[in-house]
Amino acid sequence: MRMTNKPHKRTLMRHLKGWGIIAIMVLTFLVYIIESKGNYNYKVYQVENGFGYHILRGDKIMIQQNFIPTINAYQPFIKKKHAEKAAKLVVKKLKDNKVPALSSEEVKAITTS
């Protein structure tokens, strides 16, 4: 009587398929994590008497900032470069999984540079 190893091959193929599916799932999850961190962007735009910015995730506006945060008046950024620096800092905070709010010290450093 001759023995074949067909049942062994079937078991091996099942294991390989199972590990392949797990590998694809892990890879998909890692790509999603990497993409979600890098998917924030900003757009500076002109408002009355100055500049504001949008924080975007993909094409969706997540934050609309028409005025300088942390001051007691609704005053826009006077210089475009200040709005851009603020927007870049907010995007960095989001990518680092931090609260995107700017402190009064951060705003002062941005607007006095």
C-alpha positions, 0 to 999 in steps of 0.5 A: 500500500502506497501512502500519498501526502495529499492531505498534508499538501491541503493542510499546508495550503490552508495554512498559507492562505490563512497567513496570506489573508492575515498579512494582507489585513495587517498591511491594509491597516498599516497603510490606513494608519500612515495615510490618516496621519499624513492626510491633513493639509491647510489652505490660507485665504484672504478675509476682510482686513487680513488672512485666515486658514482652513485645515483640511483632511482630504478635501473636507474642511475640518477647521475654519479659522477666520481670526487669530485664536486666543485673543479677545477680538475677532481680528484676522491675521494681518500677514499671510505668513502668520496665518500660514505658520499658525496653520502649519502648527495646527497640522503638525499637532493633528499629525502628532495626535495632539489637541490642535488648539494654539496657546496664547504663547504660540500665537504671540510667537507666530505674530511677532516673527 
